[in-house]
Amino acid sequence: MRPLLVEHPDRWVNLPAPHAVLLILELQRRGHVVVRAHMDPCGPRDYTIVLRDKATSQLTALVWDEESGLRHGRFVSGRQGERTRLENAVHLGGGLLPPACDVVDRMENGVSEPYRRYRAHTDLLDGFDDRLRALPWVAVPAHPLPATPPSRLAQVA
């Protein structure tokens, strides 16, 4: 099976992958249809999770970047190596690495916060990479995802 999250060949770009995987697992656990996800290049590093609305079949996406955190909107275009374009995107707030359950709560409840730049991607010595390295390692799932709660999968070390 093809992995649900397409990793980037650069290990540094993949440092946020555990955050993406935990979010994918939480979305699946709550019944959201995850179509695909990918890690993207730097300047800033980001990842995209494409979702399909069960009722309308419309594609939306969650996009995370290392400067402003997560935003959600209608998926217009994007793939690995190409910046994701969203329409009517809203910033979800909650910081740069909010827990997956908080992200899904914010998305489901229509939370929208003003854009905030938490850090610059050029701040290479600010400790952010250490925070990323401290995230629990989680195996990248393949289609279809199990209904196992992320808390159990996150304990794999």
Residue pairs with C-beta under 8 A, 6 or more apart in sequence:
1 142
1 143
2 142
2 143
3 140
3 141
3 142
4 24
4 34
4 36
4 37
4 140
4 141
4 142
4 143
4 145
5 17
5 20
5 21
5 24
5 37
5 38
5 39
5 47
5 140
5 141
6 36
6 37
6 38
6 39
6 80
7 14
7 17
7 39
7 140
8 14
8 38
8 39
8 40
8 41
8 80
10 41
10 42
12 42
12 45
12 129
13 39
13 40
13 41
13 42
13 45
14 39
15 45
15 129
15 132
15 133
16 39
16 45
16 47
16 64
16 66
16 132
16 135
17 39
17 47
17 140
18 132
18 135
18 136
18 137
18 138
19 47
19 64
19 97
19 100
19 132
19 135
20 37
20 39
20 47
20 49
20 64
21 138
21 139
21 140
21 141
22 100
22 135
22 136
22 138
22 150
22 154
23 49
23 62
23 64
23 100
23 103
23 104
24 34
24 37
24 49
24 141
24 145
25 100
25 138
25 141
25 145
25 148
25 149
25 150
25 153
26 100
26 101
26 103
26 104
26 150
27 34
27 49
27 51
27 62
27 100
27 104
28 34
28 145
28 147
29 147
29 149
29 150
30 104
30 108
31 54
32 51
32 104
33 51
33 52
33 53
33 54
34 49
34 50
34 51
34 145
35 50
35 51
35 52
35 59
36 50
37 47
37 48
37 49
37 50
38 47
38 48
38 79
38 80
39 45
39 46
39 47
39 80
40 46
40 47
40 48
40 80
40 81
40 83
40 84
41 81
42 121
43 121
44 65
44 66
44 67
44 121
45 65
45 66
45 121
46 63
46 64
46 65
46 66
46 83
46 84
47 63
47 64
48 61
48 62
48 63
48 64
48 78
48 84
49 61
49 62
49 63
50 59
50 60
50 61
50 75
51 59
51 60
51 61
51 62
51 75
52 58
52 59
53 59
53 60
58 74
59 74
59 75
60 72
60 73
60 74
60 75
61 72
61 73
61 74
61 75
61 78
61 84
61 86
62 70
62 71
62 72
62 103
62 107
63 70
63 71
63 72
63 73
63 84
63 86
63 89
64 70
65 121
66 96
66 119
66 121
66 128
67 117
67 118
67 119
67 120
67 121
68 91
68 115
68 116
68 117
68 118
69 91
69 92
69 93
69 94
69 95
69 96
69 98
69 116
69 118
70 91
70 92
70 94
70 98
70 103
70 106
71 86
71 89
71 90
71 91
71 92
72 86
72 89
72 90
72 92
72 107
73 86
73 87
73 88
73 89
73 90
74 86
74 87
74 88
75 84
75 86
76 85
76 86
76 87
77 84
77 85
78 84
78 85
90 110
90 111
90 112
90 113
91 112
91 113
91 114
91 115
91 116
92 98
92 103
92 106
92 107
92 111
92 112
92 113
93 106
93 111
93 113
93 116
94 102
94 103
94 106
94 113
95 118
96 118
96 119
96 128
96 131
97 131
97 132
97 135
98 106
100 150
105 111
119 126
119 128
136 154
136 155
136 156
136 157
137 156
137 157
138 150
138 153
138 154
138 156
139 153
139 156
